[in-house]
Amino acid sequence: MSRAASVSSDSRGTPSTETVNDFRIRKRVLMSSPELAALHRELVIAGHITEAEFWDGREHLLQAQRAAESQKKGKSGQLVDPRPQTVDGEVKIVITPQLVHDIFEEYPVVAKAYSDNVPNKLNEAEFWKRYFQSKLFNAHRASIRSSATQHVVKDDPIFDKYLEKDDDELEPRSTREERVDIFIDLGATLEDHGDTGNEKDVTMQAGKQRAVLPLIRKFNEHSGRLLNTVLGEPAAKRRRIDAGTANEEHYEQIDLEDLHDVQSSAGVILDMQDRQRYFEGRSADTRQAAEKSDVPAAIREARDNAQGWSSRLNSFRLEKKGGEAALLRMTENVSARLEVKQRKNDIPEAILRQMTTCQTAANEFLRQFWLAIYPPPTEVVTASAANSAQKAAKAAKMIGYLEKTGEKVDAIVRSAQADGVNATKVQVGMKPVVDAVEKALSFWQIRNASRTPAVR
Amino acid sequence: MPPRRINDNLDDSDSDISILGDVGEGVSKGKGKGKAIDRDQAAKAKSKAKEQPYAWEASYTRSWDTVQEDEAGSLQGAVEDLIARGRRRRLLAPAGAIRRTIIRHLVLILDLSASMMDRDMRPTRFDLMLQYAREFVTEWFDQNPLGQIGVVGMRSGVGERVGEMSGNPQDVLKVIHERHKLEPAGEPSLQNAVEMARSSMSHLPTHSSREIVVIFGSLTTCDPGNIHDTLDECVKDKIRISVVALAAEMKICRDLCDKTGGQFGVAMNEGHFKDLLFELIPPPAQRAVSRAAGAGATNLAADLMMMGFPTRLPNTSPPSLCVCHSELKSEGFLCPRCSAKVCDVPTDCDICGLMIVSSPHLARSYHHLFPVKPYKAVQSLADTPNPSSNCHGCSVSFNEVALPKAGSALEGMSPLGRYRCPDCHHDFCADCDVFVHDVVHCCPGCGK
């Protein structure tokens, strides 16, 4: 048993209403994610948070696991047809339990033979060896082409008892019971145009190739069986009540969707409040009054200004200070970035792990706290007094834990200092967590102060 | 496709002989017929130009056939034809501002069954699908920064959760890139994959759209139960399923798309496959409620959503632990509500559950909600009092004389090369038209 399972089973001292399934799924989720398992171990086992609270915000993980496990495979559309492969002159077939199950489902005769003979007369390996060499297996193949292993087929005293006559008579051995819908019943009008028209194509002449008949009927049976497992047995024929509804039904059936024109539905018009204000703000500055510019005067002015340009250019000097200040700022920026990149993470593993565990624990408390304060939008808002009181109690409990976080961080910093690591780095590293805790605490204080001013 | 509708007032355009024999009527009928013939020819020419060969039909592809030189030996005409085709497609899209869901959750279901190793699309359908899926994901996150994508694979009769729902494009791309884990085998099961996708989206809030895109390359599906039940569940959960089929149309795929309001397409060749896939990138329009309870009142009330704008910590700040990975990192974002440090936005804060977005992400989705009105092609300068001689966008001069365009009817194209904005009535050249509508999303004349 995995460690997570044994540890978590110890914690269930209190009786819970979870079913065995839930427990198994939770175990699987924890096994698949080691960080989650560590968090679970630390918080739930130590008793800070109950199991239910831990999984409160994480239902989607459980559901995903449940969905992934509960899938079933459908039955394949292909007939079960194990093909022996010739390896080194020897004929081999791999027999898996799945294959055995499929063969029994497809050919109940084999199942009967199995139950009759094993383990009295033959053992398992012998059974399969002789089955694949018998005429029974040859009759069950999904191909009428004579394969190379045809010659290996031997008479077999046990299996030949189960041989049935080939299904190649005029009517199939198992006839379909259901009535065919009148719109797709080809047989209804089969006799109407016998004398006119062309002869049917060779592929459409029923029963022309007698050897193919058993195979085709096997395919039909297989398909029928597939549909029956999924859709249930075909319903008994429904009597028509009166002609009126029958006509409507029939019209619906021939009203094919392909005959309708493509209809494009217009979308819902976007309804925005103060839409003009949005556009106004952006384009206000671009809509300046276009001044009537006096072109000749402007040209004259430009020409006058351009007189004596060469002498003025000689005496042109640039201010140094502005450029130097900009360059200095840029250099500082680049050096700061380089420093960050070159900075090595020299906090030792042990301290780092302590930091991370403390941080994840604090984060979990914070998460529970905020979950109690702001319930997620998917929860139905039940403003019952019990619910809100529960949430208030939970929030208060979390606040209690969060207050202790400050001490824990200090403890880590002190131990880091003892190890000779730079204490400020550790402190700075934990700063976001500390800030978040502070924020939560102050939020709680403000809320409490405003809510219950009379309580002392 | 529905059969092409024959125009109502030419109801015996088939018959050559006019039974009534009236001269006047015959003449008018002839004129009508003439117009019909012209239109038919034009339509046929149009359809020939649009016709792309099926990939499986080509025993050898003559890719040079699609581009034809005209008599002068230039490819100008072929290029303009391609642009015209694009314009026609754009004119069909709604040009007004309609409601769209910007916050999207999409599950991409990839067919990983044995039929994907078919080589009718080069190199194999599987490789091509992975390549286009990569491009799709990149483009999708570009256009929908507030969205999340998850990946599910259909293999050996079950649905496999290949990638979790994530808003980070790198995560999704990494999952698609691991080719060895996605080797196709077995038969696909549409029901299992859709069920798995549905269960992974069940916990999402109602204001975001839930979509499934299936790339389906097989002709069968091997399901444990009745897939119509799954379809009903999806309709109830308001999940929109779209299918891009690579083999042929299956009725169940079309039903899935029609009943849930998605798009269905069968890819004819590689280019068409990519087009179909990329059609699903713009945010979907919310369907108009045709059976309105009140008198046309919008009973789709729009709720307000809470979002937070984070403060950014530049990468010169001292390293500290982040909430999502518990790693010491320098750069990050602080949640405004609980001041937890997260690595990447947009995301949902792990601690307090607030949706954190940065304003450029929201702004990137604006052009879907407020699209630029399509420019009208100017056919003649007869009703323009003072036509400008240069394009308002790039100042390239227009042709004075209308170029004769014989043969193919270029509906969307202007013979003068002018395209006019319906709001500010400035004229633009064809290049500016394409540029404004595809890249800039803002008309230079209107300033909006």
Chai-1 contact restraints between the chains, C-beta under 6 A:
chainA,res_idxA,chainB,res_idxB,connection_type,confidence,min_distance_angstrom,max_distance_angstrom,comment,restraint_id
A,H60,B,H203,contact,1.0,0.0,6.0,A-B,restraint_1
A,Q63,B,S199,contact,1.0,0.0,6.0,A-B,restraint_2
A,A64,B,S200,contact,1.0,0.0,6.0,A-B,restraint_3
A,A67,B,M196,contact,1.0,0.0,6.0,A-B,restraint_4
A,A67,B,S199,contact,1.0,0.0,6.0,A-B,restraint_5
A,A68,B,R161,contact,1.0,0.0,6.0,A-B,restraint_6
A,Q71,B,V158,contact,1.0,0.0,6.0,A-B,restraint_7
A,Q71,B,N192,contact,1.0,0.0,6.0,A-B,restraint_8
A,K72,B,P224,contact,1.0,0.0,6.0,A-B,restraint_9
A,K73,B,G157,contact,1.0,0.0,6.0,A-B,restraint_10
A,G74,B,G157,contact,1.0,0.0,6.0,A-B,restraint_11
A,G74,B,S189,contact,1.0,0.0,6.0,A-B,restraint_12
A,G74,B,C222,contact,1.0,0.0,6.0,A-B,restraint_13
A,G74,B,D223,contact,1.0,0.0,6.0,A-B,restraint_14
A,G74,B,P224,contact,1.0,0.0,6.0,A-B,restraint_15
A,S76,B,C222,contact,1.0,0.0,6.0,A-B,restraint_16
A,G77,B,T220,contact,1.0,0.0,6.0,A-B,restraint_17
A,V230,B,N226,contact,1.0,0.0,6.0,A-B,restraint_18
A,D261,B,P2,contact,1.0,0.0,6.0,A-B,restraint_19
A,S265,B,R287,contact,1.0,0.0,6.0,A-B,restraint_20
A,S265,B,A288,contact,1.0,0.0,6.0,A-B,restraint_21
A,A266,B,A288,contact,1.0,0.0,6.0,A-B,restraint_22
A,G267,B,I98,contact,1.0,0.0,6.0,A-B,restraint_23
A,G267,B,R99,contact,1.0,0.0,6.0,A-B,restraint_24
A,G267,B,A285,contact,1.0,0.0,6.0,A-B,restraint_25
A,V268,B,I98,contact,1.0,0.0,6.0,A-B,restraint_26
A,V268,B,R99,contact,1.0,0.0,6.0,A-B,restraint_27
A,V268,B,Q286,contact,1.0,0.0,6.0,A-B,restraint_28
A,V268,B,A288,contact,1.0,0.0,6.0,A-B,restraint_29
A,I269,B,I98,contact,1.0,0.0,6.0,A-B,restraint_30
A,L270,B,A97,contact,1.0,0.0,6.0,A-B,restraint_31
A,L270,B,I98,contact,1.0,0.0,6.0,A-B,restraint_32
A,L270,B,R99,contact,1.0,0.0,6.0,A-B,restraint_33
A,F279,B,K448,contact,1.0,0.0,6.0,A-B,restraint_34
A,S283,B,G447,contact,1.0,0.0,6.0,A-B,restraint_35
A,T286,B,G447,contact,1.0,0.0,6.0,A-B,restraint_36
A,A336,B,T316,contact,1.0,0.0,6.0,A-B,restraint_37
A,V340,B,N315,contact,1.0,0.0,6.0,A-B,restraint_38
A,V340,B,T316,contact,1.0,0.0,6.0,A-B,restraint_39
A,V340,B,S330,contact,1.0,0.0,6.0,A-B,restraint_40
A,N345,B,L328,contact,1.0,0.0,6.0,A-B,restraint_41
A,T356,B,S326,contact,1.0,0.0,6.0,A-B,restraint_42
A,Q359,B,L321,contact,1.0,0.0,6.0,A-B,restraint_43
A,N363,B,V323,contact,1.0,0.0,6.0,A-B,restraint_44
A,L366,B,I351,contact,1.0,0.0,6.0,A-B,restraint_45
A,R367,B,I351,contact,1.0,0.0,6.0,A-B,restraint_46
A,W370,B,C338,contact,1.0,0.0,6.0,A-B,restraint_47
A,W370,B,I351,contact,1.0,0.0,6.0,A-B,restraint_48
A,W370,B,C352,contact,1.0,0.0,6.0,A-B,restraint_49
A,P376,B,G353,contact,1.0,0.0,6.0,A-B,restraint_50
A,P377,B,P205,contact,1.0,0.0,6.0,A-B,restraint_51
A,V428,B,P318,contact,1.0,0.0,6.0,A-B,restraint_52
A,G429,B,S320,contact,1.0,0.0,6.0,A-B,restraint_53
A,G429,B,L321,contact,1.0,0.0,6.0,A-B,restraint_54
A,G429,B,L328,contact,1.0,0.0,6.0,A-B,restraint_55
A,K431,B,S320,contact,1.0,0.0,6.0,A-B,restraint_56
A,P432,B,S320,contact,1.0,0.0,6.0,A-B,restraint_57
A,P432,B,K341,contact,1.0,0.0,6.0,A-B,restraint_58
A,D435,B,S339,contact,1.0,0.0,6.0,A-B,restraint_59
A,A436,B,C338,contact,1.0,0.0,6.0,A-B,restraint_60
A,A436,B,S339,contact,1.0,0.0,6.0,A-B,restraint_61
A,A436,B,A340,contact,1.0,0.0,6.0,A-B,restraint_62
A,K439,B,S339,contact,1.0,0.0,6.0,A-B,restraint_63
